[in-house]
Amino acid sequence: MTRKVHCVVLKSEAEGLDRPTYPGELGRRIYENVSKEAWARWVRHQVMLINEYRLSPVEPKARRLLEAEMEKFFFGGGSEKPTDYVAPKG
C-alpha cells in the first residue's frame, strides 16, 4: 500500500517517500511532510545548485549550504536560484 503525506511543497496529499532520504531531524521532517514528486524537484534543484556554485558535496561547507537550502526549499518559502543562473534551452 502506498504511503500518503500532506506535502508541504505541493500543498496537497500525495505519495510519500518509501524511506527517509536524509539523516537526523530534518530527514524525519522530510519523510513525514514531503512527497516523492517534491523530493524529485529538490534533487533537480540541488543538482543545479551544485553545478552553478561548483560545490563538492563531500566538503563540510558545501554540505552545510545544501542542507540550509534544503530546509528553505521544503519548509522556508523556497530556495532561490543563483542570480546569474540561465536555464538550459530545450
C-alpha positions in Angstrom: 0.0 0.0 0.0 1.2 3.5 -0.9 2.0 5.8 2.0 0.4 9.2 1.6 1.5 12.6 3.1 0.2 16.1 3.0 3.1 17.5 1.0 4.4 20.9 2.2 5.5 21.7 -1.4 2.5 20.5 -3.4 0.0 21.7 -0.7 -2.0 18.5 -1.2 -2.0 14.8 -0.4 0.5 12.8 -2.5 2.5 9.7 -2.5 5.1 9.8 0.3 8.7 8.7 0.3 9.4 5.0 0.7 12.1 5.6 3.3 13.9 8.5 4.9 16.2 10.2 2.4 18.2 12.3 4.8 19.5 11.7 8.3 18.5 13.4 11.6 15.6 15.7 12.5 15.5 17.3 9.1 15.3 13.9 7.5 12.4 12.9 9.8 10.5 16.1 8.9 11.1 15.5 5.2 9.9 11.9 5.4 6.7 12.9 7.2 5.9 16.0 5.1 7.4 15.7 1.6 6.1 13.7 -1.4 8.1 11.7 -3.9 7.3 14.4 -6.5 8.6 17.2 -4.3 11.7 15.2 -3.4 12.4 14.8 -7.1 12.0 18.6 -7.6 14.5 19.1 -4.8 17.0 16.7 -6.3 16.9 18.6 -9.6 17.3 21.9 -7.8 20.2 20.6 -5.7 22.0 19.4 -8.9 21.6 22.9 -10.3 23.0 24.4 -7.1 25.9 22.0 -7.1 26.7 22.8 -10.7 26.2 26.6 -10.6 28.2 27.1 -7.3 30.7 24.4 -8.3 30.2 22.6 -5.0 31.7 19.4 -3.8 29.2 17.6 -1.6 32.0 16.0 0.4 33.2 19.3 1.7 31.6 20.3 5.0 31.0 23.9 3.9 29.1 22.7 0.8 27.1 20.2 2.8 26.0 22.9 5.2 25.0 25.2 2.4 23.0 22.4 0.7 21.3 21.5 3.9 20.3 25.1 4.5 18.9 25.3 1.0 17.1 22.0 1.5 15.5 23.4 4.7 14.4 26.6 2.8 13.2 24.6 -0.2 10.8 22.5 1.9 10.0 24.5 5.0 11.1 28.1 4.5 9.4 29.5 1.4 11.7 28.1 -1.2 15.4 28.0 -2.3 16.4 30.7 -4.8 18.3 30.0 -8.0 21.7 31.8 -8.3 21.2 35.4 -9.5 23.2 34.7 -12.7 21.5 31.3 -13.5 20.4 30.8 -17.0 18.2 27.7 -17.6 19.4 25.3 -20.3 17.5 25.6 -23.6 15.5 22.6 -24.8 
